[in-house]
Amino acid sequence: MKVKNTLERYGAVTMIFHWMMAILIIGLIGLGLYMVELPINLKKLKLYGWHKEYGILVFMLAIMRIIWRFGNPTPLLPNHMKSWEKLAAHGAHYAFYGFMFALPLTGWMMSSATGLPVSFFGLFVLPDLVAANEQWQQLLIEIHKWLGYGLIATIVGHMGAALQHHYYYKDDILRRMLP
């Protein structure tokens, strides 16, 4: 398997980014949906800390991933795909990048507006992006929540399209992201 992408398939580095981030992001969604329903206690605060730390990890990986993407070709989509399907595929990928940046940033801003620092696994504390402000906090909670729902919808569409290509079209779209 090649390290870099080709016009036919993704390389090892892109696959590692894809699957590692998919696991992290799906885990963060599950954790986020779970923890917001808990009553305020030490367990909830610990889960919020993990959610923030792993969210910042996703943000850092997204930066590295986009740098890697600019230095690599993107495999071509199959000729049998209709124009609107290609547009939807590209749109979904751009949406994923938007979510990988917007969700961690709004989460970080939300923590800042709440007056709670964001630590990165105890290695360092990130600076506040906004001053503590209850109105900003409430707005950022809503933005973060709806971005999360948008991400869930995009993941479901992405997975559905990948499975459709694999089982219905029987093309290599899914296989080229697998080792």
C-alpha contacts under 8 A as a table, 3 or more apart, distances in Angstrom:
res1	aa1	res2	aa2	distance
1	M	11	G	6.88
1	M	12	A	6.67
1	M	179	P	7.15
2	K	5	N	7.20
2	K	11	G	5.23
2	K	12	A	6.15
3	V	11	G	4.75
3	V	12	A	4.67
3	V	13	V	5.77
4	K	10	Y	7.03
4	K	11	G	4.38
4	K	12	A	6.60
4	K	13	V	6.66
4	K	14	T	7.48
4	K	72	N	6.57
5	N	8	E	7.90
5	N	9	R	6.07
5	N	10	Y	4.40
5	N	11	G	4.19
5	N	12	A	7.80
5	N	14	T	7.31
5	N	72	N	5.83
5	N	73	P	5.92
5	N	74	T	6.71
5	N	75	P	7.13
6	T	9	R	5.44
6	T	10	Y	6.28
6	T	11	G	7.07
6	T	72	N	7.71
6	T	73	P	6.05
6	T	74	T	6.98
6	T	75	P	6.03
7	L	73	P	6.27
7	L	74	T	6.07
7	L	75	P	3.97
7	L	76	L	5.61
8	E	75	P	5.00
8	E	76	L	6.44
8	E	176	R	7.63
9	R	75	P	5.40
9	R	176	R	4.83
9	R	177	M	7.06
10	Y	14	T	6.16
10	Y	15	M	6.55
10	Y	74	T	7.45
10	Y	75	P	6.64
10	Y	176	R	5.94
10	Y	177	M	5.86
11	G	14	T	5.53
11	G	15	M	6.29
12	A	15	M	5.08
12	A	16	I	6.12
12	A	179	P	7.39
13	V	16	I	5.12
13	V	17	F	6.22
14	T	17	F	5.08
14	T	18	H	6.01
14	T	65	R	7.66
14	T	68	W	7.81
14	T	69	R	7.86
15	M	18	H	4.98
15	M	19	W	6.10
15	M	177	M	5.87
15	M	178	L	6.96
15	M	179	P	7.68
16	I	19	W	5.48
16	I	20	M	5.78
17	F	20	M	5.37
17	F	21	M	5.82
17	F	61	L	7.65
17	F	65	R	6.65
18	H	21	M	5.41
18	H	22	A	5.94
19	W	22	A	4.91
19	W	23	I	6.16
20	M	23	I	5.33
20	M	24	L	6.24
21	M	24	L	4.93
21	M	25	I	5.81
21	M	58	V	6.71
21	M	61	L	7.69
22	A	25	I	5.22
22	A	26	I	5.97
23	I	26	I	5.33
23	I	27	G	5.95
24	L	27	G	5.08
24	L	28	L	6.05
24	L	54	Y	7.35
24	L	58	V	7.21
25	I	28	L	4.95
25	I	29	I	6.17
25	I	58	V	7.37
26	I	29	I	5.07
26	I	30	G	6.24
27	G	30	G	5.12
27	G	31	L	6.02
28	L	31	L	4.99
28	L	32	G	5.81
28	L	51	H	6.24
28	L	54	Y	7.40
28	L	55	G	7.21
29	I	32	G	5.03
29	I	33	L	6.11
29	I	148	G	7.21
29	I	152	I	7.88
30	G	33	L	5.27
30	G	34	Y	6.12
31	L	34	Y	5.06
31	L	35	M	5.90
31	L	47	L	7.52
31	L	51	H	6.99
32	G	35	M	5.38
32	G	36	V	6.26
32	G	51	H	7.01
33	L	36	V	5.89
33	L	37	E	7.18
34	Y	37	E	5.86
34	Y	38	L	7.15
35	M	38	L	5.34
35	M	44	K	6.03
35	M	47	L	6.60
35	M	48	Y	7.19
38	L	44	K	6.34
39	P	44	K	7.17
40	I	44	K	6.02
40	I	45	L	7.34
41	N	44	K	5.41
41	N	45	L	6.42
42	L	45	L	5.08
42	L	46	K	6.10
43	K	46	K	5.10
43	K	47	L	6.20
44	K	47	L	5.06
44	K	48	Y	6.12
45	L	48	Y	5.02
45	L	49	G	6.21
46	K	49	G	5.05
46	K	50	W	6.38
47	L	50	W	5.07
47	L	51	H	6.05
48	Y	51	H	4.93
48	Y	52	K	6.14
49	G	52	K	5.20
49	G	53	E	6.16
49	G	118	V	7.66
49	G	119	S	7.67
50	W	53	E	5.07
50	W	54	Y	6.02
51	H	54	Y	5.41
51	H	55	G	5.85
52	K	55	G	4.92
52	K	56	I	6.18
52	K	104	P	7.85
52	K	107	G	7.23
52	K	108	W	7.43
52	K	118	V	6.56
52	K	119	S	7.62
52	K	120	F	7.91
53	E	56	I	5.27
53	E	57	L	6.32
53	E	118	V	7.28
53	E	119	S	6.39
53	E	120	F	5.06
53	E	121	F	5.94
54	Y	57	L	4.78
54	Y	58	V	6.21
55	G	58	V	5.08
55	G	59	F	6.31
55	G	103	L	7.90
55	G	104	P	5.38
55	G	107	G	7.93
56	I	59	F	4.85
56	I	60	M	6.21
56	I	104	P	5.97
56	I	120	F	7.09
57	L	60	M	5.11
57	L	61	L	6.10
57	L	120	F	7.91
58	V	61	L	5.02
58	V	62	A	5.93
58	V	100	M	6.83
58	V	104	P	7.48
59	F	62	A	5.03
59	F	63	I	6.43
59	F	100	M	6.16
59	F	101	F	5.90
59	F	104	P	5.94
59	F	105	L	7.94
60	M	63	I	5.21
60	M	64	M	6.47
61	L	64	M	5.00
61	L	65	R	5.87
62	A	65	R	4.85
62	A	66	I	6.05
62	A	97	Y	7.33
62	A	100	M	6.14
62	A	101	F	7.07
63	I	66	I	5.36
63	I	67	I	6.34
64	M	67	I	5.18
64	M	68	W	6.17
65	R	68	W	5.00
65	R	69	R	6.07
66	I	69	R	4.90
66	I	70	F	6.31
67	I	70	F	5.39
67	I	71	G	6.75
68	W	71	G	5.33
68	W	72	N	6.53
69	R	72	N	5.23
69	R	73	P	7.37
69	R	74	T	7.71
70	F	73	P	7.67
77	L	81	M	7.30
77	L	86	K	7.14
77	L	173	I	7.74
78	P	81	M	5.83
78	P	171	D	7.97
78	P	173	I	7.96
79	N	82	K	7.92
81	M	85	E	6.03
81	M	86	K	6.44
82	K	85	E	5.21
82	K	86	K	6.42
83	S	86	K	5.18
83	S	87	L	6.17
84	W	87	L	4.92
84	W	88	A	6.02
85	E	88	A	4.98
85	E	89	A	6.08
86	K	89	A	5.02
86	K	90	H	6.18
87	L	90	H	5.23
87	L	91	G	5.94
88	A	91	G	4.90
88	A	92	A	6.00
89	A	92	A	5.20
89	A	93	H	6.39
89	A	158	H	7.96
90	H	93	H	5.16
90	H	94	Y	6.26
91	G	94	Y	5.14
91	G	95	A	6.00
92	A	95	A	4.90
92	A	96	F	6.15
92	A	154	T	6.52
92	A	158	H	7.12
93	H	96	F	5.08
93	H	97	Y	6.50
94	Y	97	Y	5.18
94	Y	98	G	6.24
95	A	98	G	4.91
95	A	99	F	6.11
95	A	154	T	7.62
96	F	99	F	5.06
96	F	100	M	6.03
96	F	151	L	7.23
96	F	154	T	7.49
97	Y	100	M	4.99
97	Y	101	F	6.42
98	G	101	F	5.40
98	G	102	A	5.82
99	F	102	A	4.97
99	F	103	L	5.52
99	F	147	L	6.95
99	F	148	G	8.00
99	F	151	L	6.45
100	M	103	L	6.07
100	M	104	P	6.86
101	F	104	P	5.86
101	F	105	L	6.20
102	A	105	L	5.17
102	A	106	T	5.93
102	A	147	L	7.70
103	L	106	T	5.25
103	L	107	G	6.01
103	L	144	H	6.02
103	L	147	L	6.53
103	L	148	G	7.13
104	P	107	G	5.00
104	P	108	W	5.99
105	L	108	W	5.03
105	L	109	M	6.05
106	T	109	M	4.93
106	T	110	M	5.87
106	T	140	L	6.20
106	T	143	I	7.30
106	T	144	H	5.78
107	G	110	M	4.94
107	G	111	S	6.22
107	G	140	L	7.54
107	G	141	I	7.86
107	G	144	H	6.43
108	W	111	S	5.18
108	W	112	S	6.23
108	W	118	V	6.79
108	W	128	D	7.73
108	W	129	L	7.22
109	M	112	S	4.93
109	M	113	A	6.05
109	M	128	D	7.16
109	M	129	L	5.50
109	M	130	V	6.10
109	M	140	L	7.19
110	M	113	A	5.03
110	M	114	T	6.13
110	M	136	W	7.46
110	M	137	Q	5.31
110	M	140	L	5.37
110	M	141	I	6.44
111	S	114	T	4.98
111	S	115	G	6.17
111	S	116	L	5.15
111	S	117	P	6.38
111	S	118	V	6.82
111	S	128	D	7.98
111	S	137	Q	7.72
112	S	115	G	5.03
112	S	116	L	5.85
112	S	117	P	6.37
112	S	118	V	7.81
112	S	128	D	4.91
112	S	129	L	6.02
112	S	130	V	5.62
112	S	131	A	6.31
112	S	132	A	5.94
113	A	116	L	7.71
113	A	130	V	5.85
113	A	131	A	5.61
113	A	132	A	3.95
113	A	133	N	4.97
113	A	134	E	6.64
113	A	136	W	6.05
113	A	137	Q	4.96
114	T	132	A	5.44
114	T	133	N	6.61
114	T	134	E	6.74
114	T	137	Q	5.82
115	G	131	A	7.54
115	G	132	A	4.98
115	G	133	N	7.96
117	P	125	V	6.69
117	P	126	L	6.97
117	P	127	P	7.56
117	P	128	D	7.00
118	V	125	V	5.67
118	V	126	L	5.51
118	V	127	P	7.75
119	S	122	G	5.68
119	S	123	L	7.18
119	S	124	F	5.77
119	S	125	V	4.25
119	S	126	L	6.11
120	F	123	L	5.63
120	F	124	F	5.58
120	F	125	V	6.18
120	F	126	L	7.39
121	F	124	F	7.44
122	G	125	V	7.36
128	D	131	A	6.89
132	A	136	W	7.98
132	A	137	Q	7.80
133	N	136	W	5.38
133	N	137	Q	6.08
134	E	137	Q	4.83
134	E	138	Q	6.22
135	Q	138	Q	5.28
135	Q	139	L	6.28
136	W	139	L	5.08
136	W	140	L	5.95
137	Q	140	L	5.19
137	Q	141	I	6.09
138	Q	141	I	5.11
138	Q	142	E	6.46
139	L	142	E	5.29
139	L	143	I	6.27
140	L	143	I	4.94
140	L	144	H	5.86
141	I	144	H	5.20
141	I	145	K	6.03
142	E	145	K	5.08
142	E	146	W	6.16
143	I	146	W	5.31
143	I	147	L	6.03
144	H	147	L	5.14
144	H	148	G	6.13
145	K	148	G	5.05
145	K	149	Y	6.41
146	W	149	Y	4.95
146	W	150	G	6.14
147	L	150	G	4.96
147	L	151	L	6.11
148	G	151	L	4.98
148	G	152	I	6.24
149	Y	152	I	5.03
149	Y	153	A	6.30
150	G	153	A	5.14
150	G	154	T	6.19
151	L	154	T	5.02
151	L	155	I	6.10
152	I	155	I	5.12
152	I	156	V	6.21
153	A	156	V	5.17
153	A	157	G	6.20
154	T	157	G	5.08
154	T	158	H	5.97
155	I	158	H	4.98
155	I	159	M	6.01
156	V	159	M	5.23
156	V	160	G	5.98
157	G	160	G	5.03
157	G	161	A	6.05
158	H	161	A	5.19
158	H	162	A	6.18
159	M	162	A	5.08
159	M	163	L	6.15
160	G	163	L	5.20
160	G	164	Q	6.03
161	A	164	Q	4.94
161	A	165	H	6.17
162	A	165	H	5.22
162	A	166	H	6.23
162	A	173	I	6.71
162	A	174	L	5.58
163	L	166	H	4.95
163	L	167	Y	5.92
163	L	168	Y	7.76
163	L	174	L	7.34
164	Q	167	Y	5.40
164	Q	168	Y	5.11
164	Q	169	Y	6.57
165	H	168	Y	5.66
165	H	169	Y	4.76
165	H	170	K	5.75
165	H	171	D	5.80
165	H	172	D	7.49
165	H	173	I	6.27
165	H	174	L	7.01
166	H	169	Y	6.14
166	H	170	K	4.69
166	H	171	D	5.83
166	H	172	D	6.86
166	H	173	I	6.91
166	H	174	L	6.04
166	H	175	R	7.81
167	Y	170	K	5.26
171	D	174	L	7.80
172	D	175	R	5.02
172	D	176	R	5.89
173	I	176	R	5.71
173	I	177	M	7.36
174	L	177	M	5.67
174	L	178	L	6.99
175	R	178	L	5.08
175	R	179	P	7.81
176	R	179	P	7.52
